[in-house]
């Protein structure tokens, strides 16, 4: 079974700064990849996903992620953080079964 | 509106008192799943169901039961809850293909004393 590693359980950035949340997976076969966001006291909602095709995927709220097969990574980025981006972010890897990373809590400082 | 509903949203109970958390989806999804979320551990899958009458264990099934008698419903049963089952629980569903994203319910916060 594949495993998912989200490096950094807590990331803090200033408003307007680049957001980079890391996700690496272990699988010899490219899986389907998802990023979900969880706002306080809410369930998870889809940010973006990669299944096939273009490796740079754009999602909601200005986020994007790039699938890099050689690095087995699917890092999430946003050029300019906004206060409303403060939330917990989960990487999900799907190939036969589904595995979530442990999550990264993003704090945005004014 | 496409949605996954869970009830109750909050529950405080005592050790050993059987409880059921209901989950229902209105999207005709084949796949449904239960997760628990604990600080530092992310989401861990408890049970999942590929379709009616088909269920299987996830990573942390001990102490839980599920059933899938109808496509839309997937209740989670704790026959004898213990304090280590205090957690935030999410139900999710998706279409049949693993290429598709999951839709999550709003969560059930369970406290077992």
Interface residues (C-beta under 8 A of the other chain):
Chain A: X6 X9 X32 X34 X36 X42 X43 X44 X45 X46 X49 X51 X90 X92 X94 X95 X96 X97 X98 X100 X101 X102 X103
Chain B: X4 X33 X35 X40 X41 X42 X43 X44 X45 X90 X92 X98 X99 X101 X102 X104 X105 X106 X107
